[in-house]
């Protein structure tokens, strides 16, 4: 007797394309020519510059997503946490299961919360996704799906967070997104690591705007 095992499609953040975002999640996507924030370039600590000066060539030589994550992204996000005197939390590779019925499950490369708690995700405000194969476009669907999950999470928790932000990045190139209600705005501009002060200011503004 032959038994046939029913194949079950596994849906998670990483499976979402931009088309899925509109057809499955009901979100509207808009490309915007206007920057998502008018942040001014902030100063970059000497310690972060020294770390990246050493790490960047090494990460590019190793040329893997893991190397870029550990050597470029993580130091930048730790710097952001320092800017806020550790009053925000940073999660890396954390499981974030919000709504299995919609496929809003899986792991977030990086998640930034307004809460200082590092034990429990409480107030997610920024989702950061590492671009696969240096292709930022391919990571947009995944990022938006995780942003939408963060929005639902905050609504369920009663968190007064009106806007969720996201970024898809190679470590050296950054593209930023914003989700308000059911509308996703994607900044058409890409930001580059040689303008690190601006990147940090943008990330900082995403949190500061909600703390006002």
Backbone as a chain_set.jsonl record, in Angstrom:
{"seq": "XXXXXXXXXXXXXXXXXXXXXXXXXXXXXXXXXXXXXXXXXXXXXXXXXXXXXXXXXXXXXXXXXXXXXXXXXXXXXXXXXXXXXXXXXXXXXXXXXXXXXXXXXXXXXXXXXXXXXXXXXXXXXXXXXXXXXXXXXXXXXXXXXXXXXXXXXXXXXXXXXXXXXXXXXXXXXXXXXXXXXXXXXXXXXXXXXXXXXXXXXXXXXXXXXXXX", "coords": {"N": [[0.854, -1.187, 0.0], [0.538, 2.178, -0.855], [1.221, 5.223, 0.558], [0.288, 8.551, 0.27], [1.689, 11.524, 1.048], [0.31, 14.478, 1.968], [1.184, 17.52, 0.564], [2.101, 20.453, 2.165], [1.993, 23.84, 1.826], [4.446, 25.946, 2.988], [4.218, 28.97, 4.45], [5.778, 32.016, 4.989], [7.403, 35.038, 6.172], [9.57, 35.284, 4.388], [8.676, 34.249, 2.006], [7.045, 36.032, 0.73], [6.27, 38.054, -2.047], [6.335, 41.246, -3.76], [3.967, 41.376, -5.204], [2.376, 39.586, -3.776], [1.964, 41.01, -1.456], [0.032, 42.899, -2.054], [-2.101, 41.34, -3.12], [-2.563, 39.279, -1.234], [-2.321, 40.374, 1.352], [-3.603, 42.752, 1.187], [-2.528, 45.314, 1.116], [-1.575, 48.586, -0.039], [0.888, 49.666, -2.275], [3.207, 52.237, -2.667], [5.497, 54.086, -4.526], [7.675, 56.594, -3.526], [8.896, 59.792, -4.285], [9.74, 61.538, -2.48], [11.819, 61.864, 0.367], [11.482, 59.624, 3.139], [11.929, 60.725, 5.532], [13.121, 63.825, 6.845], [15.601, 63.871, 7.952], [18.569, 65.196, 9.355], [22.071, 64.904, 8.79], [23.785, 63.136, 11.261], [26.388, 63.062, 13.766], [28.99, 60.628, 13.676], [30.28, 58.223, 15.795], [33.727, 57.952, 16.747], [34.58, 55.434, 17.415], [32.797, 53.701, 16.055], [33.418, 54.344, 13.421], [36.074, 53.431, 13.296], [35.665, 50.684, 13.69], [34.166, 49.986, 11.403], [35.908, 50.785, 9.385], [37.836, 48.855, 9.589], [36.339, 46.477, 9.437], [34.766, 46.574, 7.078], [36.266, 46.179, 4.536], [37.016, 43.529, 4.983], [34.565, 42.191, 5.259], [33.56, 42.538, 2.682], [35.396, 41.121, 1.216], [35.043, 38.497, 2.176], [32.444, 38.166, 1.403], [29.826, 37.159, 2.028], [26.42, 36.867, 3.202], [26.249, 36.528, 5.935], [28.693, 37.526, 6.858], [28.464, 40.24, 6.154], [26.3, 40.894, 7.759], [27.249, 40.473, 10.408], [29.577, 42.041, 10.496], [29.074, 44.553, 9.427], [26.279, 45.437, 9.555], [25.461, 44.827, 12.256], [27.285, 46.32, 14.012], [26.469, 48.949, 13.311], [23.784, 49.035, 14.151], [24.063, 48.538, 16.847], [25.337, 50.869, 17.545], [23.193, 52.609, 17.156], [21.541, 51.796, 19.238], [23.125, 52.629, 21.368], [22.984, 55.377, 20.992], [20.461, 55.898, 21.921], [20.807, 55.438, 24.566], [20.464, 52.797, 25.395], [17.725, 52.553, 25.683], [16.122, 51.449, 23.868], [15.42, 48.326, 22.216], [17.195, 45.673, 20.569], [16.812, 43.103, 18.343], [18.043, 40.146, 16.901], [17.741, 37.843, 14.336], [15.423, 36.8, 15.438], [12.558, 34.856, 16.217], [9.347, 35.68, 15.086], [6.329, 35.309, 15.332], [3.192, 36.092, 14.351], [0.671, 36.024, 12.947], [-0.322, 33.213, 11.846], [-2.288, 32.349, 10.0], [-2.252, 34.198, 7.973], [0.246, 33.883, 7.05], [2.131, 35.309, 8.392], [4.618, 34.723, 9.843], [7.757, 33.519, 11.112], [11.256, 34.354, 10.926], [12.877, 37.403, 11.813], [15.451, 39.302, 10.414], [16.584, 41.572, 11.654], [15.12, 43.369, 14.303], [13.842, 46.253, 15.724], [12.847, 47.625, 18.742], [10.816, 49.888, 20.642], [10.807, 49.497, 23.315], [12.867, 48.957, 26.224], [13.298, 46.345, 26.912], [15.086, 43.377, 26.483], [14.358, 40.802, 26.563], [11.75, 40.181, 25.813], [9.822, 40.839, 22.944], [8.219, 43.872, 22.62], [7.38, 46.466, 21.633], [7.584, 46.751, 18.614], [9.119, 48.673, 16.049], [10.822, 49.105, 13.894], [11.77, 47.156, 11.139], [14.359, 45.257, 9.8], [15.751, 43.881, 6.972], [18.039, 41.631, 5.543], [19.37, 41.874, 2.365], [19.125, 39.367, -0.06], [21.608, 37.805, -1.972], [22.623, 40.277, -2.668], [20.508, 41.651, -3.728], [18.356, 44.038, -3.452], [15.723, 44.563, -4.213], [14.464, 42.073, -4.202], [14.038, 41.581, -1.533], [12.032, 43.196, -0.62], [9.296, 42.422, -0.43], [9.364, 40.541, 1.67], [10.221, 42.188, 3.772], [8.101, 44.05, 3.979], [5.979, 42.362, 4.675], [6.796, 41.531, 7.226], [6.794, 44.014, 8.471], [4.072, 44.585, 8.406], [3.175, 42.587, 10.085], [4.311, 43.538, 12.454], [2.797, 45.837, 12.778], [0.232, 44.747, 13.231], [0.793, 43.325, 15.578], [1.37, 45.448, 17.376], [-1.114, 46.726, 17.428], [-2.683, 44.765, 18.644], [-1.507, 44.707, 21.117], [-2.114, 47.163, 22.088], [-0.394, 49.265, 21.645], [0.548, 52.566, 21.012], [1.56, 53.134, 18.288], [1.849, 54.563, 15.358], [3.145, 54.397, 12.924], [5.094, 52.124, 11.087], [8.37, 51.247, 10.308], [10.8, 50.224, 7.84], [13.649, 48.514, 6.416], [15.53, 47.356, 3.679], [18.601, 45.97, 3.175], [21.987, 45.733, 2.001], [23.989, 46.076, 3.634], [25.929, 47.839, 2.726], [24.352, 49.261, 0.975], [21.205, 50.859, 1.366], [17.673, 50.734, 1.529], [14.682, 52.368, 2.319], [11.483, 52.01, 3.983], [8.011, 52.717, 4.728], [5.128, 52.068, 6.68], [1.835, 52.916, 6.973], [-1.294, 52.624, 8.296], [-2.912, 51.003, 5.791], [-1.175, 51.5, 3.795], [1.835, 51.338, 2.061], [4.852, 52.991, 1.776], [7.568, 53.314, -0.351], [10.744, 54.459, -0.443], [12.243, 55.731, -3.262], [14.854, 56.282, -3.482], [18.187, 55.087, -2.883], [20.368, 54.636, -0.143], [23.746, 55.087, 0.855], [26.649, 53.551, 2.34], [28.8, 55.255, 2.585], [27.663, 57.542, 3.39], [27.149, 57.429, 6.141], [26.407, 58.87, 8.425], [23.971, 60.02, 7.673], [22.375, 57.758, 7.284], [22.28, 56.727, 9.899], [20.963, 58.872, 11.099], [18.478, 58.76, 9.856], [17.499, 56.25, 10.743], [17.446, 56.836, 13.451], [15.518, 58.881, 13.483], [13.222, 57.486, 12.872], [12.618, 56.287, 15.218], [12.596, 58.412, 17.056], [10.507, 60.002, 16.123], [8.291, 58.602, 16.973], [8.557, 58.814, 19.641], [7.93, 61.35, 20.348]], "CA": [[0.0, 0.0, 0.0], [1.33, 3.41, -0.971], [0.615, 6.384, 1.214], [0.717, 9.83, -0.293], [1.713, 12.571, 2.062], [-0.171, 15.753, 1.439], [2.161, 18.594, 0.651], [1.564, 21.667, 2.755], [2.83, 25.001, 1.504], [4.902, 26.685, 4.157], [4.212, 30.4, 4.16], [6.44, 32.834, 6.005], [7.798, 36.345, 5.651], [10.536, 35.179, 3.29], [8.032, 33.786, 0.773], [6.215, 37.083, 0.162], [6.747, 38.956, -3.094], [5.575, 42.503, -3.763], [2.621, 41.073, -5.695], [1.647, 38.947, -2.672], [1.622, 42.024, -0.458], [-1.231, 43.521, -2.451], [-3.173, 40.374, -3.343], [-2.825, 38.455, -0.054], [-2.427, 41.168, 2.577], [-4.49, 43.892, 0.958], [-1.844, 46.59, 1.299], [-1.274, 49.356, -1.245], [2.305, 50.029, -2.329], [3.466, 53.468, -3.398], [6.876, 54.583, -4.589], [7.667, 58.022, -3.253], [10.088, 60.558, -4.661], [10.117, 62.34, -1.316], [12.418, 61.07, 1.439], [10.552, 59.276, 4.212], [12.231, 61.591, 6.658], [14.013, 64.929, 6.507], [16.648, 63.829, 8.968], [19.856, 65.797, 9.045], [23.178, 64.01, 9.103], [24.284, 63.232, 12.632], [27.789, 62.686, 13.912], [29.262, 59.202, 13.846], [31.337, 58.075, 16.801], [35.021, 57.508, 16.241], [34.687, 53.987, 17.612], [32.098, 53.021, 14.966], [34.201, 54.539, 12.194], [37.227, 52.529, 13.365], [35.173, 49.317, 13.497], [33.781, 49.783, 10.007], [37.109, 50.907, 8.55], [38.519, 47.553, 9.613], [35.435, 45.381, 9.086], [34.164, 46.667, 5.75], [37.01, 45.445, 3.503], [36.986, 42.104, 5.294], [33.227, 41.686, 4.934], [33.409, 42.511, 1.23], [36.239, 40.039, 0.712], [34.385, 37.241, 2.509], [31.338, 38.222, 0.437], [28.65, 36.378, 2.4], [25.431, 37.638, 3.949], [26.587, 36.423, 7.356], [29.794, 38.449, 7.124], [27.924, 41.597, 6.105], [25.45, 41.067, 8.929], [28.037, 40.55, 11.64], [30.661, 43.015, 10.459], [28.617, 45.879, 9.013], [24.969, 45.799, 10.099], [25.377, 44.764, 13.717], [27.906, 47.49, 14.653], [25.661, 50.15, 13.082], [22.578, 48.975, 14.98], [24.502, 48.695, 18.235], [25.557, 52.31, 17.694], [21.862, 53.201, 17.316], [21.116, 51.487, 20.61], [23.896, 53.511, 22.248], [22.456, 56.737, 20.841], [19.27, 55.983, 22.767], [21.182, 55.033, 25.937], [19.905, 51.454, 25.615], [16.294, 52.618, 25.987], [15.462, 50.66, 22.841], [15.967, 46.967, 22.177], [17.618, 45.184, 19.265], [16.697, 41.656, 18.23], [18.666, 39.642, 15.689], [17.369, 36.464, 14.056], [14.398, 36.415, 16.41], [11.29, 34.373, 15.693], [8.304, 36.688, 15.286], [5.112, 34.69, 14.808], [2.089, 36.992, 14.688], [-0.606, 35.583, 12.38], [-0.049, 32.086, 10.947], [-3.288, 32.238, 8.94], [-1.858, 35.094, 6.871], [1.639, 33.632, 6.72], [2.983, 36.288, 9.078], [5.426, 33.964, 10.791], [9.134, 33.331, 10.679], [12.324, 35.059, 11.627], [13.288, 38.723, 11.338], [16.9, 39.475, 10.489], [16.749, 42.526, 12.757], [13.911, 44.053, 14.738], [14.121, 47.274, 16.736], [11.664, 47.91, 19.544], [10.92, 51.082, 21.485], [10.945, 49.068, 24.699], [14.236, 48.576, 26.574], [13.356, 44.92, 27.235], [15.758, 42.501, 25.532], [13.864, 39.445, 26.765], [10.477, 40.014, 25.133], [9.463, 41.886, 21.987], [7.058, 44.583, 23.146], [6.907, 47.598, 20.818], [8.398, 46.805, 17.388], [8.916, 49.878, 15.248], [11.641, 49.015, 12.684], [12.151, 45.833, 10.657], [15.474, 45.35, 8.858], [15.956, 42.618, 6.27], [19.257, 41.545, 4.75], [19.109, 41.551, 0.963], [19.727, 38.116, -0.509], [22.382, 37.92, -3.211], [22.809, 41.706, -2.948], [19.359, 42.113, -4.511], [17.451, 44.718, -2.52], [14.35, 44.442, -4.705], [13.904, 40.769, -3.845], [13.73, 41.531, -0.107], [10.999, 44.163, -0.254], [8.091, 41.717, -0.002], [9.628, 39.981, 3.001], [10.287, 43.285, 4.736], [6.762, 44.613, 4.165], [5.181, 41.385, 5.41], [7.192, 41.612, 8.637], [6.314, 45.311, 8.965], [2.63, 44.448, 8.624], [3.05, 41.784, 11.309], [4.611, 44.432, 13.576], [1.632, 46.705, 12.937], [-0.812, 43.939, 13.881], [1.265, 43.058, 16.937], [1.181, 46.661, 18.181], [-2.547, 46.941, 17.596], [-3.164, 43.798, 19.626], [-0.941, 45.055, 22.416], [-2.547, 48.492, 22.469], [0.72, 50.211, 21.537], [0.198, 53.731, 20.19], [2.599, 53.313, 17.277], [1.072, 54.775, 14.135], [3.934, 54.129, 11.732], [6.123, 51.086, 11.149], [9.404, 51.503, 9.31], [11.585, 49.065, 7.455], [14.775, 48.719, 5.506], [16.208, 46.218, 3.072], [19.97, 46.468, 3.046], [23.119, 44.842, 1.765], [25.024, 46.54, 4.548], [26.508, 49.029, 2.108], [23.228, 49.965, 0.337], [20.01, 50.825, 2.204], [16.418, 51.277, 1.019], [13.79, 52.528, 3.465], [10.051, 51.876, 3.748], [7.126, 53.134, 5.817], [3.775, 51.53, 6.634], [0.828, 53.649, 7.742], [-2.578, 51.994, 7.993], [-2.767, 49.953, 4.775], [-0.376, 52.052, 2.707], [3.287, 51.197, 2.174], [5.635, 53.907, 0.953], [8.944, 52.877, -0.575], [11.602, 55.546, -0.91], [12.904, 55.285, -4.489], [16.288, 56.52, -3.338], [19.004, 54.203, -2.057], [21.355, 55.345, 0.674], [24.983, 54.327, 0.798], [27.398, 53.534, 3.59], [29.712, 56.397, 2.676], [26.906, 58.604, 4.048], [26.71, 56.72, 7.338], [25.741, 59.799, 9.333], [22.589, 60.185, 7.232], [21.688, 56.491, 7.563], [22.019, 56.702, 11.338], [19.957, 59.89, 11.401], [17.185, 58.247, 9.392], [17.075, 55.224, 11.703], [17.144, 57.534, 14.704], [14.27, 59.629, 13.332], [12.127, 56.526, 12.871], [12.291, 56.044, 16.623], [12.33, 59.689, 17.699], [9.19, 60.469, 15.72], [7.281, 57.939, 17.78], [8.76, 59.15, 21.056], [7.522, 62.733, 20.581]], "C": [[0.889, 1.236, 0.0], [0.566, 4.554, -0.325], [1.166, 7.655, 0.574], [0.606, 10.901, 0.784], [1.314, 13.887, 1.42], [0.879, 16.833, 1.641], [1.474, 19.853, 1.176], [2.511, 22.815, 2.445], [3.18, 25.753, 2.781], [5.01, 28.154, 3.784], [4.871, 31.145, 5.305], [6.838, 34.147, 5.362], [8.641, 36.228, 4.384], [9.907, 34.748, 1.974], [7.225, 34.885, 0.072], [6.953, 37.869, -0.926], [5.952, 40.251, -2.99], [4.142, 42.27, -4.233], [1.767, 40.449, -4.583], [1.169, 39.972, -1.653], [0.27, 42.653, -0.783], [-2.367, 42.508, -2.538], [-3.546, 39.605, -2.072], [-3.055, 39.272, 1.211], [-3.294, 42.405, 2.405], [-3.858, 45.237, 1.207], [-1.63, 47.265, -0.054], [0.178, 49.816, -1.175], [2.491, 51.256, -3.205], [4.956, 53.777, -3.373], [6.825, 56.085, -4.391], [8.993, 58.65, -3.647], [10.594, 61.383, -3.479], [10.744, 61.433, -0.259], [11.387, 60.794, 2.531], [10.781, 60.119, 5.448], [13.171, 62.69, 6.183], [15.139, 65.028, 7.536], [17.929, 64.489, 8.467], [20.962, 64.845, 9.498], [23.656, 64.229, 10.533], [25.735, 62.765, 12.681], [27.899, 61.176, 14.142], [30.429, 59.063, 14.807], [32.618, 57.548, 16.165], [35.165, 55.997, 16.361], [33.983, 53.223, 16.49], [32.875, 53.171, 13.663], [35.403, 53.593, 12.167], [36.809, 51.085, 13.107], [34.871, 49.061, 12.029], [34.968, 49.916, 9.061], [37.851, 49.58, 8.47], [37.626, 46.449, 9.051], [34.978, 45.381, 7.637], [34.962, 45.929, 4.671], [36.974, 43.936, 3.727], [35.639, 41.486, 4.926], [33.035, 41.566, 3.429], [34.259, 41.412, 0.602], [35.607, 38.679, 0.987], [33.145, 37.054, 1.637], [30.21, 37.248, 0.753], [27.686, 37.267, 3.181], [25.758, 37.64, 5.437], [27.692, 37.414, 7.717], [29.298, 39.889, 7.121], [27.077, 41.894, 7.343], [26.269, 41.311, 10.185], [29.003, 41.732, 11.644], [30.229, 44.421, 10.088], [27.318, 46.263, 9.728], [24.958, 45.859, 11.618], [26.07, 45.939, 14.401], [27.09, 48.773, 14.482], [24.451, 50.167, 14.003], [22.914, 49.04, 16.467], [24.777, 50.164, 18.529], [24.223, 53.032, 17.908], [21.339, 52.974, 18.728], [21.857, 52.372, 21.615], [23.368, 54.94, 22.194], [21.258, 56.951, 21.753], [19.527, 55.491, 24.19], [20.521, 53.719, 26.335], [18.435, 51.479, 26.03], [15.454, 51.962, 24.894], [16.087, 49.268, 22.856], [16.226, 46.55, 20.736], [17.571, 43.662, 19.279], [17.269, 41.22, 16.883], [18.303, 38.178, 15.506], [16.301, 35.926, 14.981], [13.12, 35.935, 15.709], [10.186, 35.356, 16.068], [7.029, 36.177, 14.62], [3.901, 35.481, 15.278], [0.741, 36.466, 14.2], [-0.358, 34.463, 11.375], [-1.025, 31.98, 9.787], [-2.95, 33.106, 7.733], [-0.415, 34.861, 6.43], [2.597, 34.586, 7.382], [3.717, 35.602, 10.235], [6.845, 33.857, 10.235], [10.092, 34.17, 11.487], [12.591, 36.409, 10.973], [14.802, 38.832, 11.466], [17.252, 40.418, 11.641], [15.406, 43.182, 13.044], [14.288, 45.019, 15.851], [12.82, 47.643, 17.42], [11.892, 49.164, 20.379], [11.064, 50.724, 22.956], [12.392, 48.702, 25.001], [14.394, 47.082, 26.836], [14.042, 44.131, 26.13], [15.269, 41.063, 25.652], [12.617, 39.172, 25.928], [10.269, 41.165, 24.153], [8.18, 42.554, 22.457], [6.516, 45.662, 22.215], [7.736, 47.711, 19.544], [8.089, 48.028, 16.551], [9.718, 49.857, 13.945], [11.96, 47.55, 12.391], [13.274, 46.014, 9.643], [15.746, 43.963, 8.288], [17.245, 42.692, 5.465], [18.903, 41.125, 3.331], [19.837, 40.268, 0.591], [20.401, 38.327, -1.857], [22.54, 39.373, -3.661], [21.668, 42.298, -3.771], [18.321, 42.716, -3.574], [15.995, 44.529, -2.929], [13.698, 43.143, -4.224], [13.517, 40.68, -2.375], [12.587, 42.428, 0.315], [9.721, 43.481, 0.243], [8.229, 41.155, 1.394], [9.601, 41.059, 4.068], [8.891, 43.838, 5.026], [5.878, 43.661, 4.954], [5.508, 41.43, 6.898], [6.765, 42.941, 9.258], [4.822, 45.251, 9.279], [2.364, 43.618, 9.881], [3.32, 42.644, 12.539], [3.441, 45.367, 13.844], [0.503, 45.97, 13.659], [-0.446, 43.663, 15.334], [1.007, 44.264, 17.837], [-0.293, 46.952, 18.428], [-3.118, 46.014, 18.66], [-2.693, 44.133, 21.031], [-1.394, 46.426, 22.909], [-1.436, 49.52, 22.439], [0.346, 51.339, 20.577], [1.324, 54.045, 19.218], [1.908, 53.38, 15.928], [1.82, 54.35, 12.882], [4.964, 53.037, 12.022], [7.099, 51.343, 10.008], [10.176, 50.227, 9.003], [12.745, 49.459, 6.572], [15.213, 47.372, 4.958], [17.604, 46.706, 2.731], [20.963, 45.357, 2.724], [24.227, 45.108, 2.785], [25.665, 47.808, 4.021], [25.435, 49.883, 1.422], [21.977, 49.779, 1.193], [18.824, 51.411, 1.463], [15.418, 51.269, 2.16], [12.324, 52.508, 3.05], [9.283, 52.37, 4.963], [5.745, 52.542, 5.598], [2.881, 52.345, 7.559], [-0.534, 53.119, 7.326], [-2.357, 50.874, 6.982], [-1.898, 50.398, 3.599], [1.117, 51.914, 3.017], [3.952, 52.192, 1.234], [7.062, 53.378, 0.866], [9.735, 54.047, -1.142], [12.377, 55.05, -2.13], [14.423, 55.427, -4.386], [16.945, 55.4, -2.544], [20.06, 55.044, -1.348], [22.587, 54.454, 0.825], [25.835, 54.542, 2.049], [28.376, 54.7, 3.704], [29.007, 57.634, 3.233], [26.3, 58.031, 5.332], [25.971, 57.628, 8.311], [24.286, 59.996, 8.98], [21.785, 58.911, 7.527], [21.336, 56.396, 9.041], [20.936, 57.7, 11.723], [18.56, 59.423, 10.996], [16.658, 57.202, 10.376], [16.676, 55.859, 13.035], [15.797, 58.244, 14.614], [13.053, 58.69, 13.35], [11.675, 56.237, 14.31], [11.891, 57.345, 17.303], [10.935, 60.199, 17.352], [8.101, 59.86, 16.584], [7.406, 58.285, 19.256], [8.317, 60.569, 21.383], [6.17, 62.79, 21.263]], "O": [[1.86, 1.326, 0.752], [-0.598, 4.802, -0.641], [2.373, 7.794, 0.373], [-0.464, 11.131, 1.346], [1.922, 14.335, 0.448], [1.392, 17.029, 2.742], [0.416, 20.256, 0.693], [3.697, 22.756, 2.771], [2.301, 26.141, 3.551], [5.793, 28.532, 2.912], [4.544, 30.915, 6.469], [6.639, 34.352, 4.165], [8.45, 36.979, 3.427], [10.54, 34.867, 0.925], [6.771, 34.692, -1.056], [8.097, 38.287, -0.748], [5.0, 40.337, -2.215], [3.209, 42.892, -3.723], [0.579, 40.749, -4.466], [0.101, 39.82, -1.06], [-0.536, 42.908, 0.112], [-3.477, 42.782, -2.082], [-4.721, 39.309, -1.855], [-3.884, 38.911, 2.046], [-3.675, 43.036, 3.391], [-4.561, 46.21, 1.481], [-1.519, 46.597, -1.083], [0.637, 50.296, -0.139], [2.001, 51.314, -4.333], [5.593, 53.731, -2.321], [6.019, 56.771, -5.02], [10.064, 58.107, -3.377], [11.728, 61.862, -3.479], [10.241, 60.336, -0.018], [10.527, 61.629, 2.81], [9.911, 60.212, 6.314], [13.926, 62.502, 5.229], [15.562, 66.116, 7.928], [18.31, 64.349, 7.305], [20.805, 64.09, 10.458], [23.898, 65.359, 10.957], [26.233, 62.148, 11.74], [27.014, 60.549, 14.723], [31.455, 59.722, 14.641], [32.591, 56.804, 15.185], [35.793, 55.355, 15.519], [34.5, 52.211, 16.018], [32.975, 52.22, 12.888], [35.714, 53.018, 11.124], [37.498, 50.348, 12.401], [35.274, 48.038, 11.475], [35.025, 49.228, 8.042], [38.415, 49.224, 7.436], [38.082, 45.596, 8.29], [34.82, 44.322, 7.031], [34.384, 45.117, 3.948], [36.91, 43.161, 2.773], [35.579, 40.397, 4.355], [32.422, 40.611, 2.95], [33.887, 40.84, -0.422], [35.632, 37.801, 0.125], [32.835, 35.948, 1.193], [29.693, 36.585, -0.145], [28.082, 38.286, 3.747], [25.563, 38.647, 6.118], [27.632, 38.065, 8.76], [29.67, 40.675, 7.993], [27.128, 42.99, 7.901], [26.007, 42.251, 10.935], [29.22, 42.353, 12.684], [30.931, 45.385, 10.394], [27.258, 47.281, 10.417], [24.492, 46.839, 12.2], [25.483, 46.52, 15.313], [27.024, 49.593, 15.399], [24.126, 51.207, 14.576], [22.12, 49.55, 17.259], [24.487, 50.651, 19.622], [24.126, 53.945, 18.729], [20.76, 53.876, 19.334], [21.271, 52.813, 22.604], [23.308, 55.63, 23.212], [21.06, 58.04, 22.292], [18.594, 55.171, 24.926], [20.076, 53.553, 27.47], [17.951, 50.536, 26.656], [14.226, 51.924, 24.982], [17.151, 49.061, 23.439], [15.563, 47.014, 19.809], [18.204, 43.015, 20.114], [17.01, 41.847, 15.855], [18.524, 37.361, 16.401], [16.273, 34.732, 15.277], [12.668, 36.537, 14.736], [10.099, 35.807, 17.21], [6.697, 36.561, 13.499], [3.617, 35.532, 16.474], [-0.229, 36.461, 14.958], [-0.2, 34.726, 10.183], [-0.636, 31.564, 8.695], [-3.322, 32.783, 6.605], [0.089, 35.554, 5.546], [3.759, 34.672, 6.984], [3.47, 35.864, 11.412], [7.087, 34.078, 9.049], [9.777, 34.633, 12.583], [12.54, 36.546, 9.75], [15.368, 38.494, 12.505], [18.096, 40.11, 12.483], [14.653, 43.507, 12.126], [14.972, 44.646, 16.804], [11.819, 47.936, 16.766], [13.019, 49.463, 20.774], [11.413, 51.584, 23.764], [13.085, 48.185, 24.124], [15.519, 46.6, 26.969], [13.634, 44.202, 24.97], [15.728, 40.194, 24.911], [12.444, 38.075, 25.399], [10.51, 42.325, 24.488], [7.169, 41.884, 22.67], [5.302, 45.758, 22.029], [8.511, 48.656, 19.395], [6.924, 48.38, 16.364], [9.337, 50.524, 12.983], [12.366, 46.801, 13.28], [13.16, 46.831, 8.729], [15.944, 43.0, 9.028], [17.512, 43.687, 4.79], [18.212, 40.127, 3.128], [21.019, 40.103, 0.892], [19.839, 38.944, -2.761], [22.587, 39.67, -4.855], [21.839, 43.321, -4.433], [17.512, 42.003, -2.979], [15.129, 44.353, -2.072], [12.516, 43.126, -3.88], [12.748, 39.796, -1.997], [12.204, 42.429, 1.485], [9.13, 43.919, 1.23], [7.317, 41.276, 2.211], [9.027, 40.869, 5.14], [8.539, 44.069, 6.183], [5.108, 44.097, 5.81], [4.609, 41.374, 7.737], [6.415, 42.991, 10.437], [4.365, 45.792, 10.286], [1.444, 43.91, 10.644], [2.641, 42.503, 13.556], [3.126, 45.659, 14.998], [-0.106, 46.507, 14.584], [-1.296, 43.76, 16.22], [0.483, 44.114, 18.941], [-0.671, 47.377, 19.519], [-3.939, 46.427, 19.479], [-3.391, 43.875, 22.012], [-1.084, 46.807, 24.038], [-1.514, 50.538, 23.126], [-0.117, 51.09, 19.464], [1.964, 55.092, 19.313], [1.436, 52.365, 15.415], [1.2, 53.982, 11.885], [5.614, 53.035, 13.068], [6.692, 51.622, 8.88], [10.201, 49.284, 9.794], [12.817, 50.574, 6.054], [15.26, 46.376, 5.681], [17.768, 47.735, 2.075], [20.794, 44.206, 3.125], [25.263, 44.443, 2.788], [25.918, 48.745, 4.778], [25.596, 51.098, 1.302], [21.715, 48.683, 1.688], [18.941, 52.464, 0.836], [15.31, 50.283, 2.89], [11.96, 52.919, 1.948], [9.814, 52.438, 6.071], [5.244, 52.513, 4.473], [3.13, 52.45, 8.76], [-0.89, 53.157, 6.148], [-1.679, 49.894, 7.289], [-1.884, 49.76, 2.546], [1.592, 52.315, 4.08], [3.65, 52.231, 0.041], [7.679, 53.039, 1.876], [9.412, 54.558, -2.214], [13.092, 54.052, -2.042], [15.172, 54.773, -5.112], [16.334, 54.831, -1.639], [20.569, 56.026, -1.889], [22.48, 53.231, 0.911], [25.747, 55.572, 2.717], [28.742, 55.09, 4.812], [29.647, 58.647, 3.514], [25.097, 58.137, 5.57], [25.012, 57.199, 8.953], [23.444, 60.125, 9.868], [20.64, 58.99, 7.972], [20.216, 56.025, 9.392], [20.09, 57.412, 12.571], [17.585, 59.663, 11.707], [15.501, 57.266, 10.792], [15.692, 55.462, 13.658], [15.017, 58.212, 15.566], [11.976, 59.08, 13.801], [10.499, 55.977, 14.568], [10.922, 57.362, 18.062], [10.256, 60.768, 18.206], [7.106, 60.515, 16.894], [6.473, 58.074, 20.03], [8.32, 60.966, 22.549], [5.664, 63.877, 21.539]]}, "num_chains": 1, "name": "protein.A"}
